[in-house]
Amino acid sequence: MANTRFDACSPRPKKDGGTFWVKVGTAWVGERGTQIVLDALPIPDAEGRVVINLFEPRDNSGQRQQTQTRQPAELDDEIPGF
């Protein structure tokens, strides 16, 4: 079964009081749960919380795409030297 892909985004406050969402990674929801791969570390907010929301991916025009399916890269769970 193919996995469902999402953009992992972290909120940042705008000067006008709004919210800007920064893409910090990608998430896949599959049969065994949700895998989140971070490309950047989100910055804690003023209260020290780190928030990540999952959104449907956007196309190049900025519009949300329908959820795509794609297999995540296989991760090597072994720690070198151990």
SVG drawing of the C-alpha trace seen along z (x, -y; Angstrom):
<svg xmlns="http://www.w3.org/2000/svg" viewBox="-7 -45 40 47">
<polyline fill="none" stroke="black" stroke-width="0.4" points="0.0,0.0 1.4,-3.5 1.8,-6.0 0.2,-9.5 2.6,-12.4 2.2,-15.8 4.3,-18.9 5.4,-19.3 5.2,-23.1 6.0,-25.2 4.2,-28.5 6.1,-31.8 4.4,-35.0 4.2,-37.9 4.6,-41.5 0.9,-42.2 -0.2,-39.5 -0.8,-36.8 1.0,-33.5 3.5,-32.4 4.0,-28.6 7.6,-27.5 8.1,-24.0 10.5,-22.1 10.1,-18.6 7.8,-15.9 5.5,-13.3 4.2,-10.1 1.1,-8.3 1.2,-4.6 0.0,-1.3 2.6,-1.3 2.0,-4.9 3.3,-8.4 6.9,-9.0 8.1,-12.7 11.5,-13.6 12.7,-17.0 15.0,-19.0 15.2,-21.9 14.7,-22.3 11.6,-24.3 12.1,-27.2 10.3,-27.2 7.6,-29.9 7.6,-32.4 6.3,-29.8 9.0,-27.3 6.7,-25.0 7.7,-23.5 4.7,-23.1 4.5,-21.2 1.3,-20.9 0.8,-18.6 -0.6,-20.1 -1.4,-18.7 1.5,-19.5 1.4,-22.7 2.0,-22.8 4.4,-25.3 1.5,-27.9 1.0,-27.8 -2.3,-25.9 -2.8,-22.9 -2.6,-19.6 -4.7,-16.6 -2.9,-14.3 -0.2,-12.4 1.1,-9.0 4.8,-8.2 7.0,-5.8 9.5,-7.3 13.1,-6.6 14.3,-3.6 16.0,-4.6 19.0,-2.8 18.2,-2.4 21.7,-1.2 24.1,-3.5 27.7,-3.2 30.2,-1.9 27.7,-0.3"/>
</svg>
